Amino acid sequence: MALDTTIKVERALRERIRTAAQAQNLTINEFLTRLMNEHERRKRMARAAVAMKSASPEVMAAYREETRIWDVASGDDLEGW
């Protein structure tokens, strides 16, 4: 079990967090966990976008071809596998 800790934030911010968490039927911990997960995902996606923009045309062509192949494979009517 994770150990609890305290972080210091202004009361107004704490109330904003609490209100947002309650609106989604989440605890503050669950809300902050989701918020951090979303933040980290946005950072990963931004890095991926930079990498894709700097990739050579050959690399991008190979990526698009592989993506096309996976798109075809995902439509193989084997749902549930």
N, C-alpha and C positions, 0 to 999 in steps of 0.2 A: 504494500500500500504506500502511495506517495505521501510524503510529509507535507503538511500545509505550511504556508508562510504568509507573511503580510507584505503588501506593497503600499507605499504611500502615494496617494493621489488626492487631488482636491475633491472635496465633497460633491461639488457640482458634477465633476466627471464621474465619480462613483455612482451617482444617481442616474446619470445618462446611461451608463453601462447596465445598471440594474434594470432600468426601464426597458432598454433594448432587449435584454435577456428575457425578461418576463413576457415581452410581446411575442417572443418565439418559443415560450414555454421551456426555457433553458435555465440552468443555474448560471451564475456568473462565471464559474469555472468552465462550464461547457461552452458558453458564449465566447469567452476569451480564447479557448482552444480553437474553436471554429474560426474566429477572427485571425488568429496567428496562422492557421493552416491556409486560409485564403491569401493572406499576405505573402507567405512563403511560396505559394503556387504562382501568384502574380510575378514574383521575382524570377522564378524558374522560367515562366513563359516569356518574360522580357529577355532573359539570357538566350533562350531558344530563338527568339525573333532576331536578335543581333547576329547569332550564328548563321541563321538561314539567309539573312541579308548579305552576309559576307562570303557565303559559299559560292563556289564556282558554278557556272552554268551546267557543267557536266555532273557535279555532285547533286545539284537540284533536279536535273533530269532523272538521275538514278533514284532519288528520293520520291519523285512523283510517280515513277514507274512502280516502285515497291508499294507505295500507297495505293495505286490503282489495283495491284494484284491483291492486296489485303482487302480492299473494298469489295472485289469480286468474291473472295473467299468468305467474307462475312455474310454474303447473301446466299449461302449454300443450303438454306432451309434446315439447318441442324440446330435450331433453337433448343435451348435447355442443356446443351452439352458443355 
